[in-house]
Amino acid sequence: MTIPSDNGEWRPTLHDVAALTDQLVSHFIDEVATCDISPGTPMATNLAAITRTSLEIAQAMLEGRDIAHELGELANIAVEWAREGVPIDPVLHGFHEGVRIIVGQLFDQYQDCTRETLIDGFRIAMTINDQLCTTVAHAYIGEHGGVTSGQDAERTLTSALLAGQWTSSPARKCGIPVADTYSVLAIAIRVHPDAGIALHYLRRLRKALSQRSDGKALARLSVDGGTVLIPAEAVAEHDLDALVAALAAAAQVELVAAVVSASAADVASAAKTAHEILDVVERLECAPGLYRFGQLALEYQLSRPGHGLSRLGELLAPLDEHPELRRTLRVHISNNLNRAQTARVMNIHTNTVDYRLRRIARLTGLNPARASDLWQLRSAMVARDCRDDDPEY
């Protein structure tokens, strides 16, 4: 596509596209983006890619070259952003800002602007802006319509399963077959506190989940976590650990999850149990990864209301006046009694860890280095957490 010109003497061009790309990306991050975008992150990489492609299109238009290939690349990026749920508003605003900076650079090449030059400059700005924004909007909206339709059906079925109403009319009419058995995952996302960044990680998590389950996984997720239902035929039970690790890597977050298998009819109760197990995992500050009921059956039972819960929690009463000892015990247990790791996490010397563990033994009468005592301390810690969170315990 060639930009027509009434001024044959003016042949504007873009100098150093790489440097201009860096300039525009920096401007977008500093002045346009509504969230923090750290250099080197996937978001920053995607932003650089679409900026570079847009500049190549602008340069080709100025030179009268064919831009079909570049427009295809731009459309593909827009489709990808639609799938990831990236809002279109800041994208289009970014294009307008980019064109403004481009036109400014073009006019800087000429000190004396005639009326014809100004008209040409305006025509250039409008033509480039129209081509870029039309391409992006058309690709984005076309893809977004299909994504939204599919998401509505997924939400309908997910809500029905989690409410125990999977045989209801809306669930049957949503167009998604109900699996015989689901792996019900309760997930906690340990993510950046900035809401904008968290939403970006969540989009990447959703994308990876869809890819690795052949689009069959159902999810109700927020930036803090949520519930995922994976048909057993989509991902085998023994592959779930690798799946959670892959999701964490793709989204660049730490994931902690608990899983319970259930038939479609029992998904609602399984989700409740999975989240109760996840709550125990979080209380114990366990390492990221996937946990099953069998791994934490005793800890789970200890977290249930009962007359013995309060008495068990009192085993840690001697540590009430020593919060640093309670914290050391918790971190040490969560790190599988690894002294060096405990020291690193708490930023103290390993000798300090040993000293604190000996003090815990003297105050409670229970030695963390002895298996039978360690079990009592761990159980007391679970009981104390539950009691502190619910006065009725």
C-alpha positions in Angstrom: 0.0 0.0 0.0 1.3 3.4 -1.0 0.5 6.6 0.9 -0.5 9.3 -1.7 1.4 12.6 -1.5 0.8 16.1 -2.9 4.3 17.1 -2.1 6.7 15.3 -4.4 9.8 16.7 -2.6 8.9 15.2 0.8 10.0 11.6 1.2 9.8 10.9 4.9 11.3 7.8 6.4 11.7 6.2 9.8 15.3 6.0 11.1 16.6 3.2 13.3 13.4 1.1 13.8 15.1 -0.8 16.7 15.8 2.4 18.7 12.3 3.7 17.9 10.8 0.4 19.1 12.6 0.8 22.5 11.4 4.4 22.7 7.8 3.5 22.0 7.8 0.5 24.4 9.3 2.7 27.2 6.7 5.4 26.5 3.9 2.8 26.7 5.1 1.3 29.9 5.7 4.7 31.6 2.7 6.6 30.3 0.0 4.3 28.9 0.0 0.9 30.7 -2.3 0.6 33.6 -0.1 -1.9 35.4 3.6 -2.5 36.1 5.4 -4.2 33.2 8.8 -5.5 34.1 11.5 -5.8 31.4 12.1 -9.3 30.2 8.6 -10.5 31.2 6.3 -12.1 28.5 4.1 -9.0 28.6 7.1 -6.8 27.8 8.2 -9.2 25.0 4.8 -9.2 23.4 4.6 -5.4 23.6 8.0 -5.1 21.9 6.9 -7.6 19.2 3.7 -5.8 18.3 5.5 -2.4 18.4 8.3 -3.6 16.0 5.7 -5.1 13.6 3.7 -1.9 13.6 6.8 0.2 12.8 7.8 -2.2 10.0 4.3 -1.7 8.5 4.5 2.1 8.9 8.0 2.1 7.2 6.7 -0.2 4.3 3.7 2.1 3.8 6.0 5.1 3.6 8.1 3.4 1.0 5.2 2.0 -1.0 6.1 -1.6 -0.3 3.7 -4.5 0.1 2.6 -5.0 3.7 0.4 -8.1 3.4 2.8 -10.3 5.4 3.3 -7.7 8.2 -0.4 -7.2 8.5 -0.9 -10.9 8.9 1.6 -10.9 11.7 -0.1 -8.0 13.4 -3.5 -9.7 13.1 -2.1 -12.9 14.6 -0.8 -11.0 17.6 -4.2 -9.3 18.0 -5.9 -12.7 17.9 -3.5 -14.0 20.6 -4.2 -11.1 22.8 -8.0 -11.6 22.4 -7.6 -15.2 23.5 -5.6 -14.2 26.5 -8.2 -11.6 27.5 -6.0 -8.6 27.0 -8.3 -5.5 27.0 -8.4 -3.8 23.6 -8.7 -0.2 25.0 -5.1 0.2 26.0 -4.0 -1.6 22.9 -5.7 0.9 20.6 -4.6 3.8 22.8 -1.0 2.6 22.4 -1.4 2.6 18.6 -2.6 6.2 18.7 0.3 7.3 20.9 2.7 5.4 18.7 1.5 7.1 15.5 1.7 10.5 17.3 5.4 9.9 18.1 6.1 8.6 14.6 4.6 11.7 13.0 6.6 13.9 15.4 9.8 12.1 14.3 8.9 12.6 10.6 8.3 16.3 11.0 11.5 16.7 12.9 13.3 15.8 9.7 12.1 19.1 8.2 12.6 22.5 9.7 10.4 24.5 7.3 7.0 22.9 6.9 4.8 24.2 4.1 1.1 23.9 3.9 1.5 20.9 1.6 3.9 19.3 4.0 1.4 19.7 6.9 -1.4 18.2 4.7 0.9 15.3 3.8 1.8 14.8 7.4 -1.8 14.6 8.4 -2.6 12.2 5.6 0.3 10.0 6.7 -0.8 9.9 10.3 -4.4 9.1 9.4 -3.5 6.4 6.8 -1.0 4.6 9.1 -3.4 4.9 12.1 -6.3 3.6 10.1 -4.4 0.6 8.7 -3.0 -0.4 12.1 -6.1 0.1 14.2 -8.5 -1.5 11.6 -6.3 -4.6 11.3 -6.0 -5.0 15.1 -9.7 -4.3 15.8 -11.0 -6.6 13.1 -8.8 -9.5 14.2 -9.4 -8.9 17.9 -13.2 -8.5 17.7 -13.5 -11.5 15.4 -11.6 -13.7 17.7 -13.1 -12.2 20.9 -16.6 -13.1 19.7 -15.8 -16.8 19.4 -13.8 -16.8 22.7 -16.7 -15.1 24.6 -19.2 -17.5 23.2 -17.1 -20.5 24.3 -16.4 -19.0 27.7 -20.1 -18.5 28.3 -20.8 -22.2 27.7 -17.8 -23.2 29.9 -19.0 -20.9 32.7 -22.5 -22.4 32.5 -21.3 -26.0 32.8 -18.7 -25.2 35.5 -21.3 -23.4 37.6 -23.7 -26.3 37.2 -21.2 -28.9 38.2 -20.0 -26.9 41.2 -23.6 -26.4 42.3 -24.5 -30.1 41.9 -26.9 -29.2 39.1 -25.1 -30.9 36.2 -28.3 -32.5 34.9 -30.1 -29.1 34.7 -31.4 -27.9 31.4 -28.8 -25.0 31.0 -26.0 -27.5 31.6 -27.4 -30.0 29.0 -27.9 -27.3 26.4 -24.4 -25.6 26.7 -23.0 -27.8 24.1 -20.1 -29.2 26.2 -20.3 -32.9 27.1 -20.2 -33.9 30.7 -17.3 -36.2 31.6 -17.9 -39.3 33.8 -15.1 -38.5 36.1 -13.2 -35.2 37.0 -10.0 -34.4 38.7 -11.2 -31.5 40.9 -8.3 -29.1 41.7 -8.4 -26.4 44.3 -5.7 -23.9 43.3 -4.0 -21.0 45.2 -1.9 -18.6 43.1 1.0 -16.9 44.8 1.3 -14.0 42.5 2.5 -10.3 42.2 0.3 -8.0 44.3 -0.2 -5.6 41.5 -3.7 -6.3 40.0 -2.7 -5.6 36.4 0.3 -8.0 36.6 -1.9 -10.6 38.4 -4.5 -10.5 35.6 -1.7 -11.0 33.0 -0.5 -14.1 34.9 -4.0 -15.4 35.1 -4.5 -15.1 31.4 -1.3 -17.0 30.8 -2.5 -19.7 33.3 -5.8 -20.0 31.5 -4.1 -20.3 28.1 -1.7 -23.0 29.3 -4.6 -24.9 31.0 -6.6 -25.0 27.8 -3.6 -26.1 25.7 -2.6 -28.9 28.1 -6.1 -30.3 28.5 -7.1 -30.1 24.8 -9.5 -27.3 25.7 -11.5 -29.7 27.9 -10.7 -28.2 31.3 -13.3 -26.1 33.1 -12.2 -23.4 35.5 -13.5 -20.8 37.9 -10.4 -18.7 38.6 -9.5 -15.3 40.0 -6.1 -13.7 40.6 -6.0 -15.6 43.9 -6.8 -19.0 42.6 -10.0 -21.0 42.4 -11.3 -24.4 41.1 -10.4 -26.3 38.0 -12.3 -29.4 36.7 -10.3 -31.6 34.4 -12.0 -34.6 32.7 -10.1 -37.8 33.6 -9.8 -38.7 29.9 -8.1 -35.4 29.2 -5.3 -35.6 31.8 -4.5 -38.9 33.6 -4.3 -38.7 37.4 -0.5 -39.6 37.4 0.1 -36.6 35.0 -1.5 -34.0 37.3 1.7 -33.2 39.1 3.5 -32.4 35.8 0.4 -30.4 34.7 0.5 -28.1 37.8 4.2 -27.6 37.4 3.8 -26.8 33.7 1.0 -24.3 34.5 3.2 -22.6 37.1 6.0 -22.3 34.6 3.8 -21.0 31.8 2.2 -18.4 34.0 5.5 -17.6 35.9 3.8 -17.9 39.3 3.9 -20.3 42.2 0.9 -22.7 42.3 -0.3 -24.7 45.3 -3.0 -27.1 44.6 -5.0 -30.0 46.1 -6.9 -32.6 44.0 -9.8 -34.9 44.7 -11.3 -37.2 42.0 -15.0 -37.4 41.7 -17.9 -38.4 39.4 -19.8 -35.6 37.8 -22.5 -36.0 40.4 -20.0 -35.6 43.2 -18.0 -32.6 41.9 -19.6 -30.2 44.3 -18.7 -32.1 47.4 -15.2 -32.9 46.0 -14.5 -29.2 45.4 -15.4 -28.5 49.0 -13.0 -31.2 50.2 -10.2 -30.1 47.8 -10.4 -26.5 49.1 -10.4 -27.7 52.7 -7.2 -29.7 51.9 -5.7 -26.7 50.2 -6.5 -24.6 53.3 -4.4 -27.1 55.4 -1.6 -26.9 52.8 -1.6 -23.1 53.1 -1.7 -23.2 56.9 1.3 -25.4 56.9 3.1 -23.2 54.4 3.9 -26.2 52.2 6.1 -25.9 49.2 4.4 -25.2 45.8 3.0 -28.2 44.0 0.1 -30.6 44.0 -1.2 -32.3 47.1 -3.6 -35.3 47.5 -5.8 -36.3 50.4 -3.7 -39.3 51.2 -0.7 -37.0 51.8 -2.5 -34.9 54.4 -5.3 -37.1 55.7 -4.2 -36.8 59.3 -3.6 -33.1 59.1 -7.0 -32.7 57.4 -8.7 -34.6 60.1 -7.0 -32.6 62.8 -8.4 -29.4 61.2 -12.0 -30.7 61.7 -13.9 -29.3 64.8 -13.8 -31.6 67.8 -13.3 -31.6 71.6 -9.7 -32.6 71.4 -8.7 -29.8 69.0 -8.3 -27.2 71.6 -6.3 -29.4 74.0 -4.0 -30.4 71.2 -3.3 -26.8 70.3 -2.3 -26.1 73.9 0.9 -28.1 73.3 2.3 -24.9 71.7 1.1 -22.6 74.5 4.7 -22.3 75.9 5.7 -20.7 72.6 3.1 -17.9 72.8 5.6 -15.5 74.3 8.2 -16.5 71.7 6.8 -15.8 68.2 10.2 -16.2 66.6 10.2 -19.8 67.9 6.8 -20.5 66.5 7.8 -19.1 63.2 11.0 -21.2 63.1 9.1 -24.3 63.9 6.6 -23.6 61.1 9.2 -22.8 58.5 11.4 -25.8 59.5 8.5 -28.3 59.2 7.4 -26.8 55.8 11.0 -27.3 54.6 11.0 -31.0 55.5 13.4 -30.3 58.4 16.1 -29.0 56.1 18.2 -26.7 58.4 20.0 -25.0 55.6 16.8 -24.2 53.8 15.1 -23.0 57.0 18.1 -20.7 57.6 17.9 -19.3 54.1 14.2 -18.6 54.2 14.5 -16.9 57.6 17.7 -15.2 56.8 19.5 -16.5 59.9 22.5 -18.8 60.5 22.0 -22.5 60.7 23.4 -22.4 64.2 20.6 -20.1 65.1 18.1 -22.6 63.7 19.7 -25.3 65.9 19.6 -23.0 69.0 15.9 -22.2 68.4 15.0 -25.9 67.9 16.6 -26.7 71.3 14.7 -23.9 73.0 11.4 -25.3 71.5 12.3 -28.7 72.9 13.0 -27.3 76.4 9.8 -25.1 76.5 7.4 -27.7 75.1 9.0 -30.9 76.2 8.8 -32.0 72.5 11.9 -32.4 70.5 11.5 -31.5 66.8 14.4 -33.8 66.0 12.4 -36.9 67.3 9.9 -38.4 64.9 7.2 -39.0 67.5 7.5 -35.5 69.0 7.6 -33.9 65.6 4.3 -35.4 64.7 2.8 -34.0 67.9 4.2 -30.5 67.2 3.0 -30.6 63.6 -0.5 -31.7 64.8 -0.6 -29.0 67.5 0.4 -26.4 64.9 -2.6 -27.4 62.7 -4.9 -27.4 65.7 -3.7 -24.0 66.9 -4.2 -22.5 63.4 -7.8 -23.8 63.2 -8.6 -22.6 66.7 -7.1 -19.1 66.1 -9.2 -18.7 63.0 -12.4 -19.9 64.5 -13.2 -19.0 68.2 -15.9 -21.7 68.3 -13.2 -24.4 68.0 
